[in-house]
Amino acid sequence: MLKRVKERFDLRPERIIADTAYGSGPMLGWLVDRKIAPHIPVIHKAGRTDGTWSRADFEWDARTTNTSAQKASR
């Protein structure tokens, strides 16, 4: 849609508002890479039950260079 608007009206948005369906990491990254500010709620996946790790499976460890460290229980 953004491409069509650019081609038809020569407009490029500075920001976009959308619902949670567009709040995935890849979508938000795509917008930021194009210098479009996303005003979109991030998809909440903290309590996952599909076998993938949830936010609860990680804890902060300020001593590491990463922002999170996997719990040893996994």
Secondary structure by P-SEA (a helix, b strand, c coil): caaaaaaaccccccccccccccccaaaaaaaaaacbbbcccccccccccccccccccbbbbccccccccccccc
